[in-house]
């Protein structure tokens, strides 16, 4: 029985071993990627029980992902292997400056065929559901699945968090993307957009205006990621900024938002104040960007406590 439920698309990730454009690089290191998978791994490493639901192709990438999730002590009992569709994968360049180039091979993947009927979870111990806009974009089936998860959360008093995680290339149009993501957000308890995502979704790049947009639509807590400045938090009762952590060297920014979500969710599960939970989110986000993989840097309890203690 799990505390946290996630549904998403895990992919095999191939990270270039040397700098250069992806068409020129010849050696890659294999890893696991996927927003919800990253959060699942992060929470499990901090000692929380996590159930992750998806569909994988009955292929080498699917078996690799399944074994990696098992190694992370994640409940994979509801993951299904299917023969009809493949497991998605992606390539990521290595860069010393800025964001890496990423190329996806995911259209029509096994995970895009997850349906509401695949949501099989004992809710008796469930305390949190986390969803992202990536899964919303994969197919009509996966979008319906997210709405089913929201329904389960509402019917059972389970807290729901939402990271828009915008991927424009997955949507038919920006109007459809904005409308759908904002509709999902309005049904969740916690919404965690980045400042740039807030501009796309609300038309404002002012954190307070972004927060008010969602609070006015029934969201209880809005947490806006503002880069190295940390995060801006607003509820109907209070608003505050939680400072970020200084990082000596940025290795890879991919996965920072998932690390942030991991920190916030784990903190709330453990009864931390909202401010301290967001502080933990900032800390894990900082740790992540100092590591090359999407989830390699996700800390265990000892590593997290040491990092936060040293900074303070």
C-alpha positions as CSV (number, residue, x, y, z in Angstrom):
1,X,0.0,0.0,0.0
2,X,1.5,3.3,-1.1
3,X,1.4,6.9,0.2
4,X,1.8,8.4,-3.2
5,X,0.4,7.5,-6.6
6,X,1.9,8.6,-10.0
7,X,1.1,7.7,-13.6
8,X,3.4,8.7,-16.4
9,X,5.6,7.8,-19.4
10,X,9.0,6.5,-18.4
11,X,11.6,6.5,-21.2
12,X,15.0,5.1,-21.8
13,X,17.4,8.0,-21.9
14,X,20.7,8.1,-23.8
15,X,23.0,10.9,-22.6
16,X,25.9,11.8,-24.8
17,X,29.3,11.1,-23.3
18,X,30.9,14.0,-25.1
19,X,29.9,17.5,-26.1
20,X,28.7,18.1,-29.6
21,X,25.5,17.9,-31.7
22,X,23.6,14.6,-31.4
23,X,24.2,13.7,-35.0
24,X,28.0,13.8,-34.4
25,X,28.2,12.0,-31.0
26,X,28.9,8.3,-31.2
27,X,28.9,7.2,-27.5
28,X,26.0,7.5,-25.0
29,X,25.2,6.3,-21.5
30,X,21.8,4.7,-20.9
31,X,19.6,5.9,-18.1
32,X,15.9,6.3,-17.1
33,X,13.9,9.4,-17.7
34,X,10.4,10.7,-17.3
35,X,8.9,13.4,-15.1
36,X,6.7,11.3,-12.9
37,X,9.3,8.5,-12.7
38,X,11.8,11.1,-11.5
39,X,9.4,12.1,-8.7
40,X,8.6,8.5,-7.8
41,X,12.4,7.7,-7.5
42,X,13.0,10.9,-5.5
43,X,10.2,10.1,-3.0
44,X,11.3,6.5,-2.7
45,X,14.9,7.4,-1.9
46,X,13.6,9.6,0.9
47,X,11.7,6.7,2.4
48,X,8.2,7.1,1.1
49,X,6.1,4.3,-0.4
50,X,5.2,5.0,-4.0
51,X,3.1,3.3,-6.6
52,X,3.8,4.1,-10.3
53,X,1.5,3.1,-13.1
54,X,2.3,2.9,-16.8
55,X,2.4,0.7,-19.8
56,X,5.7,-0.5,-21.3
57,X,6.5,-2.1,-24.6
58,X,7.5,-5.8,-24.3
59,X,11.0,-4.8,-25.5
60,X,14.5,-4.3,-24.1
61,X,13.8,-0.7,-23.1
62,X,10.7,-1.6,-21.3
63,X,12.4,-4.4,-19.3
64,X,15.3,-2.0,-18.5
65,X,12.9,0.6,-17.1
66,X,10.9,-2.0,-15.1
67,X,14.1,-3.3,-13.5
68,X,15.3,0.2,-12.7
69,X,12.0,1.1,-11.0
70,X,12.2,-2.2,-9.0
71,X,15.7,-1.3,-7.9
72,X,14.3,2.0,-6.5
73,X,11.8,0.1,-4.3
74,X,8.8,1.5,-6.3
75,X,5.6,-0.5,-6.4
76,X,5.4,-1.6,-10.0
77,X,2.6,-4.2,-9.5
78,X,0.2,-2.4,-11.9
79,X,2.7,-1.8,-14.7
80,X,1.6,-3.7,-17.8
81,X,3.8,-4.9,-20.7
82,X,2.2,-4.8,-24.1
83,X,3.3,-6.2,-27.5
84,X,1.5,-3.7,-29.8
85,X,3.5,-0.5,-29.0
86,X,7.1,0.3,-28.1
87,X,8.7,1.9,-25.1
88,X,9.7,5.5,-25.8
89,X,13.2,6.7,-25.6
90,X,15.1,10.0,-25.9
91,X,18.6,11.4,-26.7
92,X,20.2,14.2,-24.7
93,X,23.3,16.1,-25.6
94,X,26.1,17.0,-23.2
95,X,26.8,20.7,-22.8
96,X,28.8,22.9,-20.5
97,X,26.6,25.9,-21.0
98,X,22.9,26.3,-21.1
99,X,20.2,23.6,-21.6
100,X,21.1,20.4,-23.5
101,X,19.5,19.5,-26.8
102,X,16.9,16.7,-26.5
103,X,15.3,14.6,-29.1
104,X,12.3,12.3,-28.4
105,X,11.2,9.0,-29.9
106,X,7.9,8.7,-28.1
107,X,4.9,9.1,-30.5
108,X,2.5,6.2,-30.1
109,X,4.5,4.7,-27.2
110,X,3.1,2.1,-24.9
111,X,2.7,4.6,-22.2
112,X,0.5,6.8,-24.4
113,X,-2.1,3.9,-24.3
114,X,-2.7,4.0,-20.6
115,X,-6.4,4.4,-19.9
116,X,-8.5,5.1,-16.8
117,X,-9.1,1.3,-16.4
118,X,-5.4,0.9,-15.7
119,X,-5.7,2.9,-12.4
120,X,-5.5,0.1,-9.9
121,X,-4.6,1.4,-6.4
122,X,-5.6,0.7,-2.8
123,X,-6.5,4.2,-1.6
124,X,-6.7,3.3,2.1
125,X,-3.1,4.5,2.7
126,X,-2.9,7.0,-0.1
127,X,-2.1,10.5,0.9
128,X,-0.9,12.2,-2.2
129,X,-1.4,12.1,-6.0
130,X,1.0,13.9,-8.3
131,X,0.3,14.5,-12.0
132,X,2.0,16.5,-14.8
133,X,1.0,18.1,-18.0
134,X,3.3,15.8,-20.0
135,X,0.9,12.8,-19.4
136,X,-2.0,15.1,-20.3
137,X,-0.5,15.7,-23.7
138,X,0.3,12.1,-24.7
139,X,-3.2,11.1,-25.9
140,X,-6.9,11.4,-25.2
141,X,-6.6,8.2,-23.1
142,X,-3.9,9.5,-20.9
143,X,-5.7,12.8,-20.4
144,X,-8.8,10.9,-19.4
145,X,-6.6,8.9,-17.0
146,X,-5.5,12.1,-15.3
147,X,-9.1,13.2,-14.8
148,X,-9.8,9.8,-13.3
149,X,-6.9,10.2,-10.9
150,X,-8.3,13.7,-9.9
151,X,-11.7,12.1,-9.3
152,X,-10.2,9.5,-7.1
153,X,-8.4,12.1,-5.1
154,X,-11.5,14.3,-4.7
155,X,-13.7,11.4,-3.7
156,X,-11.2,10.2,-1.0
157,X,-9.8,13.4,0.3
158,X,-6.4,12.8,-1.1
159,X,-4.2,15.8,-1.8
160,X,-3.4,16.4,-5.5
161,X,-0.4,18.3,-6.9
162,X,0.1,19.4,-10.5
163,X,3.2,20.4,-12.4
164,X,2.3,21.8,-15.8
165,X,5.6,20.7,-17.2
166,X,4.9,22.3,-20.6
167,X,6.1,20.4,-23.7
168,X,4.7,22.4,-26.6
169,X,5.7,19.9,-29.2
170,X,3.3,17.3,-27.7
171,X,0.3,19.5,-28.2
172,X,-1.8,20.1,-31.4
173,X,-2.0,23.8,-30.6
174,X,-1.0,26.3,-27.9
175,X,-4.6,27.2,-27.3
176,X,-5.5,23.6,-26.6
177,X,-2.5,23.2,-24.3
178,X,-3.3,26.3,-22.3
179,X,-7.0,25.5,-22.0
180,X,-6.4,21.8,-21.0
181,X,-3.6,22.5,-18.5
182,X,-5.5,25.3,-16.8
183,X,-8.6,23.1,-16.5
184,X,-6.5,20.4,-14.9
185,X,-4.9,22.9,-12.6
186,X,-8.2,24.3,-11.4
187,X,-9.1,20.8,-10.1
188,X,-5.9,20.3,-8.1
189,X,-4.9,21.4,-4.5
190,X,-1.4,22.5,-5.3
191,X,-0.1,23.9,-8.6
192,X,3.6,24.3,-9.3
193,X,4.4,26.1,-12.5
194,X,7.7,27.7,-13.4
195,X,7.7,31.4,-14.0
196,X,7.9,31.0,-17.8
197,X,5.1,28.5,-17.7
198,X,3.0,30.9,-15.7
199,X,3.4,33.5,-18.5
200,X,2.3,31.0,-21.1
201,X,-0.7,29.8,-19.1
202,X,-1.9,33.1,-17.5
203,X,-0.5,35.8,-19.7
204,X,1.5,37.3,-16.8
205,X,5.1,36.9,-15.6
206,X,4.3,38.5,-12.2
207,X,4.4,35.7,-9.6
208,X,1.6,37.3,-7.6
209,X,-0.7,37.6,-10.6
210,X,0.0,34.0,-11.6
211,X,-0.8,32.8,-8.1
212,X,-4.0,34.9,-8.1
213,X,-5.1,33.4,-11.4
214,X,-5.1,29.9,-9.9
215,X,-6.4,30.9,-6.5
216,X,-9.3,32.5,-8.2
217,X,-10.1,29.2,-9.9
218,X,-10.2,27.2,-6.6
219,X,-6.6,26.1,-6.2
220,X,-5.5,26.1,-2.5
221,X,-1.8,26.6,-2.9
222,X,0.3,28.0,-5.8
223,X,4.0,27.5,-5.8
224,X,5.9,29.3,-8.6
225,X,9.5,28.3,-9.4
226,X,11.5,31.5,-10.0
227,X,14.9,30.0,-10.9
228,X,17.9,30.7,-8.7
229,X,15.7,33.2,-6.7
230,X,13.8,30.2,-5.2
231,X,10.0,30.0,-5.2
232,X,7.1,32.2,-4.6
233,X,4.2,30.7,-2.6
234,X,0.7,32.0,-2.1
235,X,-2.5,30.7,-0.5
236,X,-5.7,32.5,0.4
237,X,-4.1,33.3,3.8
238,X,-0.5,34.1,3.1
239,X,2.2,34.8,0.5
240,X,6.0,34.5,0.8
241,X,9.2,33.8,-1.1
242,X,11.5,31.0,-0.2
243,X,15.1,31.7,-1.3
244,X,16.9,29.3,-3.5
245,X,20.3,27.7,-3.0
246,X,23.5,28.9,-4.7
247,X,25.0,26.3,-7.0
248,X,28.8,26.3,-7.8
249,X,28.5,24.6,-11.1
250,X,25.4,23.8,-13.2
251,X,25.8,20.5,-15.0
252,X,22.3,19.7,-16.3
253,X,19.1,21.6,-15.6
254,X,16.8,18.8,-16.8
255,X,14.9,17.3,-13.8
256,X,15.2,20.3,-11.5
257,X,11.5,20.8,-11.5
258,X,10.9,17.1,-10.6
259,X,13.4,17.4,-7.8
260,X,11.6,20.5,-6.6
261,X,8.3,18.6,-6.6
262,X,9.9,15.7,-4.7
263,X,11.0,18.0,-2.0
264,X,7.7,19.7,-1.6
265,X,5.6,16.5,-1.6
266,X,7.9,14.7,0.8
267,X,8.0,17.7,3.1
268,X,4.2,17.9,3.2
269,X,3.9,14.1,3.8
270,X,6.2,14.5,6.8
271,X,4.3,17.3,8.3
272,X,6.7,20.1,7.5
273,X,5.3,23.7,7.2
274,X,4.6,24.8,3.7
275,X,7.7,27.1,3.9
276,X,10.0,24.3,5.0
277,X,8.6,21.9,2.4
278,X,9.3,24.5,-0.4
279,X,12.8,25.0,1.1
280,X,13.4,21.3,0.7
281,X,12.1,21.5,-2.8
282,X,14.6,24.3,-3.6
283,X,17.4,22.2,-2.0
284,X,16.7,19.1,-4.1
285,X,16.3,21.2,-7.2
286,X,19.8,22.6,-6.6
287,X,21.3,19.1,-6.0
288,X,19.8,17.9,-9.3
289,X,21.3,20.5,-11.5
290,X,24.8,19.5,-10.3
291,X,24.3,16.0,-11.7
292,X,24.3,14.8,-15.4
293,X,21.2,12.5,-15.4
294,X,17.5,13.3,-15.0
295,X,17.4,11.5,-11.6
296,X,21.0,10.5,-10.8
297,X,21.3,13.4,-8.3
298,X,18.0,12.7,-6.4
299,X,19.3,12.4,-2.8
300,X,18.7,9.9,-0.1
301,X,17.9,11.2,3.4
302,X,21.5,11.4,4.5
303,X,22.6,13.3,1.4
304,X,19.8,15.8,1.6
305,X,20.3,16.5,5.3
306,X,24.0,17.0,4.7
307,X,23.5,19.4,1.8
308,X,20.9,21.5,3.7
309,X,23.0,21.5,6.8
310,X,26.2,22.6,5.0
311,X,24.4,25.4,3.2
312,X,22.8,26.7,6.4
